[in-house]
Structure formats: structure tokens, C-alpha cells
């Protein structure tokens, strides 16, 4: 069994993570660290866990915790503390759910944890990974096949609608994150693209609207997106999509169409509590431990 410790265990992301992990067939949660809430029942903070998890929050995570993997949530760990944990227990894997300020991810070998792009590094010996921000997760999944075919250009316009609390976390970081990954894929791509983030009603709604000039036929574009045929959470379609298709799941559904011969329109929907959050964190864990990526994540959409 995979023994899981969670830091920042009283944060909303940790609650979402716990609701997945309690039903994961290969996991046992051993530590829920939330300094300041020691002794308090987890169910008093996170809903949906009564009858599922009988645990109390503990204090600070020790430098040699009894676990196989640590999920870092909230503002629970500094860069120095994360480095010290890696040094003290190099055998422990880690998934950074919420970004750690000033962390030197390259020096510490932290993989950018978007499985649609970096699945191979995650299954081939990675020890640590960072969950993408929600906006970056949906936009990169939508644009990555085009970048691999050198089709991104200065005409790219991106608008992402997401809940206001997540928008505040993503603001100022999402554009840099997206531009860095896309420019690594397509070296000619400039980070000077138009990204707009705006608030949307609904806790589990995230939608990316993307347009760009593209002379390639829609049939050829769909062929490019066949790169996702052996992935379990990215689905290109030609029909209009609604966030109800993905609510409560780790799926990203990407609608591709051409309103005219020279323009490509992409609409991608995902659940921002899962994509770029708890669902993606568990997806990463599955890959780090050699499990099938859908283990514990075969979830049905919950909004109809």
C-alpha cells in the first residue's frame, strides 16, 4: 500500500484530495498535518468524510515521516523545508499541489506534472512533481498538439473562465507557466500571446476559449489530437461541450471546430478543483508508483 502524508491538510485542496484518497484501492492515509488544528477531527473541517475517515489533524510533519509520499497543500512548506525533506528522506516521493514560493524546481528535479505532456518522466524515475495551475492545465492540454506541429503563432488568443478564488491564485502566474511550457515544445512560439482570466459562477466550472489563425483542415487537426488516444483524461471532440460533462472528474474535454477556413476555435472544459488540483495530484501519484493512471479516478460527472 502507498502510505500518504498530507501537509496543509486543512486547506480546501487537501479536503478534495482526501475525498479521492479514501476510496483509492492502493492508498492508506497515515498523516494529516495541520499545525494549529492538532487534535481536531478532519470531518469537522472537510465535508463528505463522515463515515469515511476517522482521523484527527496532527502538528508539523517530521523530517522523517512514516509515509511513501507527501502531498504539499496550502502554504504549508517553505522551499527550505521542502529541500530539507528531500535530503532527509530521498526515498519519499512528493507532489506539490500548491506552488511553493522560490522553489528551485530544476535543481531539485521537480517534474512539471501535466501527464498529457510529461507522462514519460513521471513513470521513469521521477521523485517529485508539481501540479500545474488549473488555467495552465486546461490551456496546455488544449494547445499542446498544435505546438508539437509548430502551428502556434502570434494570433493566439486565450480566455479562461474559472471560480474567483482560483482566479486569484492563478493571476500573474498562469501566463508565464503556459508560455514556458509551450515555448519548450515549439521553440518559435513567443510568450506574447493574449491571456484573459475572468471569474465564472460555479465551484466546478472552468472553460477555456481559444482562437488562432490556422490554415490546416479540421480533419488534419483532429488527427493531431490523436496524440491523446492512449491518455485517459483528455478527450478531443467536434461537438459543443458543457462543464457538466467534467464536473467532479479529472477529465479535460476539448472541442475543435473551424468557423471559417483560416480560423481554429477551441473550447476546453474541466473541473478546476480536479484539473490543476486534487485529481491531477492523484493522477501524478499513480504514475510515480507505476499504477494505471485511472486508479481511484474512475469518477462519473456529478452535475446534470
C-alpha positions as CSV (number, residue, x, y, z in Angstrom):
1,X,0.0,0.0,0.0
2,X,1.0,3.6,-0.6
3,X,1.3,5.4,2.7
4,X,0.2,9.0,2.2
5,X,1.0,12.1,4.3
6,X,-0.6,15.5,3.6
7,X,0.7,18.8,4.8
8,X,-1.6,21.8,4.8
9,X,-4.3,19.2,5.4
10,X,-6.9,21.7,6.5
11,X,-6.8,23.5,3.1
12,X,-9.6,23.2,0.5
13,X,-7.3,21.3,-1.9
14,X,-6.4,18.8,0.9
15,X,-10.1,18.2,1.5
16,X,-10.7,17.5,-2.1
17,X,-7.6,15.2,-2.1
18,X,-8.9,13.3,0.9
19,X,-12.3,12.7,-0.6
20,X,-10.5,10.9,-3.5
21,X,-7.9,9.1,-1.5
22,X,-10.3,7.5,1.0
23,X,-11.6,5.3,-1.9
24,X,-8.3,4.7,-3.6
25,X,-7.6,1.0,-3.6
26,X,-3.8,1.3,-3.2
27,X,-3.7,4.1,-0.6
28,X,-3.7,4.4,3.2
29,X,-3.6,7.9,4.6
30,X,-1.3,8.0,7.6
31,X,-0.7,11.6,8.4
32,X,-2.9,14.8,8.0
33,X,-0.6,17.6,9.2
34,X,-2.2,21.0,10.0
35,X,-0.4,22.9,12.7
36,X,-2.8,24.9,14.8
37,X,-5.5,22.3,14.4
38,X,-3.9,19.4,16.3
39,X,-6.4,17.0,17.7
40,X,-9.3,18.4,15.7
41,X,-11.3,15.9,13.7
42,X,-10.8,16.0,9.9
43,X,-14.5,15.7,9.4
44,X,-15.1,19.0,11.3
45,X,-13.2,20.9,8.6
46,X,-13.8,18.8,5.4
47,X,-17.4,17.8,4.4
48,X,-18.3,14.4,2.9
49,X,-15.9,12.4,5.0
50,X,-18.2,11.3,7.9
51,X,-18.2,7.5,7.9
52,X,-15.2,7.5,5.6
53,X,-12.2,8.8,7.6
54,X,-11.7,8.8,11.3
55,X,-8.6,10.9,11.8
56,X,-7.5,14.0,13.7
57,X,-5.1,16.6,12.4
58,X,-1.6,16.4,13.6
59,X,1.1,19.0,14.1
60,X,4.1,19.8,11.9
61,X,5.3,17.0,9.6
62,X,8.5,15.5,10.9
63,X,11.6,15.4,8.7
64,X,11.4,11.6,8.6
65,X,7.7,10.9,8.2
66,X,6.3,7.4,8.1
67,X,5.0,7.5,4.6
68,X,5.7,6.7,0.9
69,X,4.6,10.1,-0.5
70,X,3.9,13.6,0.8
71,X,1.3,15.9,-0.8
72,X,2.1,19.6,-0.1
73,X,-1.0,21.7,0.1
74,X,-1.7,25.2,1.1
75,X,1.2,27.4,2.3
76,X,2.4,24.6,4.5
77,X,6.0,24.2,3.4
78,X,8.8,26.7,2.5
79,X,11.4,26.0,-0.2
80,X,14.0,25.3,2.6
81,X,11.7,22.9,4.3
82,X,11.0,21.0,1.1
83,X,14.7,20.8,0.3
84,X,15.4,19.5,3.8
85,X,12.7,16.8,3.5
86,X,14.2,15.6,0.2
87,X,17.6,15.5,1.8
88,X,16.4,13.7,4.9
89,X,14.2,11.2,3.1
90,X,15.3,10.8,-0.6
91,X,13.1,7.7,-0.8
92,X,9.9,9.6,-0.3
93,X,8.0,10.9,-3.3
94,X,6.3,14.2,-3.2
95,X,3.6,16.1,-5.1
96,X,3.4,19.8,-4.8
97,X,-0.3,20.7,-5.1
98,X,0.0,24.4,-4.3
99,X,3.1,26.2,-5.5
100,X,6.0,26.7,-3.0
101,X,7.4,30.2,-3.4
102,X,11.1,30.5,-4.6
103,X,11.4,26.7,-5.0
104,X,14.3,25.8,-7.4
105,X,12.4,23.1,-9.2
106,X,15.1,22.5,-11.8
107,X,17.8,22.0,-9.2
108,X,15.6,19.7,-7.1
109,X,14.4,17.6,-10.1
110,X,10.8,18.5,-9.7
111,X,8.9,17.5,-12.8
112,X,6.1,19.7,-14.2
113,X,3.2,17.4,-13.5
114,X,1.0,17.6,-16.6
115,X,0.7,14.0,-17.6
116,X,-0.5,14.8,-21.1
117,X,2.9,16.3,-21.7
118,X,5.3,14.7,-19.2
119,X,3.9,11.2,-18.6
120,X,7.2,9.6,-19.6
121,X,9.4,11.5,-17.0
122,X,6.7,10.8,-14.3
123,X,6.8,7.0,-14.9
124,X,10.6,6.8,-15.4
125,X,12.1,7.5,-12.1
126,X,10.7,10.9,-11.1
127,X,10.6,11.5,-7.3
128,X,8.9,14.9,-7.1
129,X,6.3,16.7,-9.3
130,X,4.4,19.9,-9.3
131,X,0.7,20.1,-10.1
132,X,0.0,22.7,-12.9
133,X,-2.2,25.6,-12.1
134,X,-5.8,25.0,-13.2
135,X,-5.8,27.5,-16.0
136,X,-2.4,26.2,-17.3
137,X,-3.6,22.6,-17.1
138,X,-6.6,23.2,-19.4
139,X,-4.9,25.6,-21.8
140,X,-1.8,23.5,-22.2
141,X,-3.8,20.3,-22.8
142,X,-5.8,22.2,-25.4
143,X,-2.8,23.6,-27.2
144,X,0.0,21.0,-26.8
145,X,-0.9,19.0,-30.0
146,X,-0.7,22.2,-32.1
147,X,2.6,23.2,-30.5
148,X,4.1,19.8,-31.5
149,X,3.2,20.6,-35.1
150,X,4.6,24.1,-35.0
151,X,1.2,25.7,-35.5
152,X,1.1,28.3,-32.7
153,X,1.5,31.9,-33.8
154,X,1.0,35.4,-32.6
155,X,-2.7,35.3,-33.4
156,X,-3.4,33.0,-30.4
157,X,-6.0,34.5,-28.0
158,X,-6.9,32.7,-24.8
159,X,-9.7,33.4,-22.3
160,X,-10.2,31.2,-19.3
161,X,-13.2,31.4,-17.0
162,X,-12.9,29.9,-13.5
163,X,-14.1,30.4,-9.9
164,X,-13.0,33.7,-8.3
165,X,-10.9,32.1,-5.6
166,X,-8.9,30.1,-8.1
167,X,-8.6,33.1,-10.4
168,X,-6.9,35.0,-7.6
169,X,-4.3,32.2,-7.2
170,X,-3.7,31.9,-10.9
171,X,-3.4,35.6,-11.6
172,X,0.1,36.6,-12.6
173,X,1.4,33.1,-12.8
174,X,-0.7,31.3,-15.4
175,X,0.6,33.2,-18.4
176,X,4.2,32.6,-17.5
177,X,3.6,28.9,-16.8
178,X,1.7,28.4,-20.1
179,X,4.3,30.3,-22.2
180,X,7.2,28.5,-20.6
181,X,5.9,25.0,-21.4
182,X,4.6,25.9,-24.9
183,X,7.9,27.6,-25.9
184,X,9.8,24.5,-24.7
185,X,7.6,22.5,-27.1
186,X,7.6,24.9,-30.0
187,X,10.8,26.9,-29.8
188,X,9.5,29.6,-32.2
189,X,6.5,30.4,-30.0
190,X,6.5,33.8,-28.3
191,X,5.1,34.4,-24.8
192,X,3.5,37.5,-26.2
193,X,0.0,35.9,-26.5
194,X,-3.2,37.3,-25.2
195,X,-4.4,35.6,-22.0
196,X,-7.5,36.8,-20.2
197,X,-8.7,35.3,-16.9
198,X,-12.2,36.0,-15.7
199,X,-14.5,34.9,-12.9
200,X,-17.4,32.5,-13.5
201,X,-20.2,31.3,-11.3
202,X,-20.0,27.7,-10.2
203,X,-17.5,25.9,-8.0
204,X,-16.6,23.3,-10.6
205,X,-16.6,25.3,-13.8
206,X,-13.6,26.1,-15.9
207,X,-13.7,26.8,-19.5
208,X,-11.0,27.9,-22.0
209,X,-12.0,29.7,-25.2
210,X,-9.1,29.8,-27.7
211,X,-8.8,31.1,-31.2
212,X,-6.0,31.4,-33.6
213,X,-5.3,31.6,-37.3
214,X,-4.8,28.1,-38.8
215,X,-5.0,27.1,-42.5
216,X,-4.9,23.4,-41.7
217,X,-8.1,21.5,-42.3
218,X,-10.3,20.3,-39.4
219,X,-9.7,16.7,-40.4
220,X,-5.9,17.2,-40.1
221,X,-6.3,18.9,-36.8
222,X,-8.3,16.0,-35.3
223,X,-5.5,13.7,-36.5
224,X,-3.0,15.8,-34.5
225,X,-5.1,15.3,-31.3
226,X,-5.0,11.6,-31.7
227,X,-1.8,12.0,-29.6
228,X,-4.3,11.7,-26.7
229,X,-5.7,8.4,-27.8
230,X,-3.7,6.5,-25.2
231,X,-4.4,9.0,-22.4
232,X,-7.3,8.5,-20.0
233,X,-8.3,12.1,-19.2
234,X,-8.1,14.2,-22.4
235,X,-10.8,13.9,-25.0
236,X,-11.0,15.9,-28.2
237,X,-14.5,16.1,-29.7
238,X,-16.1,18.1,-32.5
239,X,-19.4,18.8,-30.7
240,X,-20.1,21.7,-28.3
241,X,-19.2,20.8,-24.7
242,X,-20.6,21.8,-21.3
243,X,-18.8,21.8,-18.0
244,X,-21.4,19.3,-16.8
245,X,-19.5,16.7,-18.8
246,X,-16.5,17.0,-16.5
247,X,-17.7,18.2,-13.1
248,X,-16.3,16.0,-10.3
249,X,-13.8,14.3,-12.7
250,X,-10.2,14.8,-13.8
251,X,-11.3,15.0,-17.5
252,X,-10.5,17.7,-19.9
253,X,-12.8,17.7,-23.0
254,X,-11.6,19.7,-26.0
255,X,-14.0,20.9,-28.7
256,X,-12.3,21.6,-32.0
257,X,-14.0,23.4,-34.9
258,X,-13.3,25.8,-37.7
259,X,-15.8,28.6,-38.2
260,X,-14.0,29.5,-41.4
261,X,-11.1,28.2,-43.5
262,X,-8.5,30.4,-41.7
263,X,-9.6,30.2,-38.1
264,X,-9.4,27.5,-35.5
265,X,-11.7,27.7,-32.5
266,X,-11.1,25.6,-29.4
267,X,-13.3,25.3,-26.3
268,X,-11.9,23.2,-23.4
269,X,-13.8,22.4,-20.2
270,X,-12.6,20.9,-16.9
271,X,-13.3,20.9,-13.2
272,X,-10.8,23.3,-11.6
273,X,-10.9,21.5,-8.2
274,X,-9.7,18.4,-10.0
275,X,-7.7,19.6,-13.0
276,X,-4.8,21.6,-11.7
277,X,-5.8,20.3,-8.3
278,X,-6.6,17.2,-6.4
279,X,-7.5,15.0,-9.3
280,X,-4.3,15.8,-11.2
281,X,-2.3,15.2,-7.9
282,X,-3.6,11.7,-7.6
283,X,-3.1,11.1,-11.3
284,X,0.6,12.1,-10.8
285,X,0.9,9.8,-7.8
286,X,-0.4,6.9,-9.8
287,X,2.2,7.4,-12.4
288,X,5.0,7.8,-9.9
289,X,4.1,4.5,-8.3
290,X,3.6,2.6,-11.6
291,X,-0.2,2.3,-11.3
292,X,-2.7,2.6,-14.1
293,X,-3.4,6.3,-14.3
294,X,-7.2,5.9,-13.7
295,X,-6.7,4.0,-10.4
296,X,-9.0,5.7,-7.9
297,X,-10.0,8.3,-10.5
298,X,-12.7,6.4,-12.4
299,X,-15.2,9.1,-11.4
300,X,-18.5,10.0,-13.0
301,X,-19.6,13.5,-13.8
302,X,-21.7,14.8,-10.8
303,X,-23.5,17.8,-12.3
304,X,-26.5,17.1,-14.6
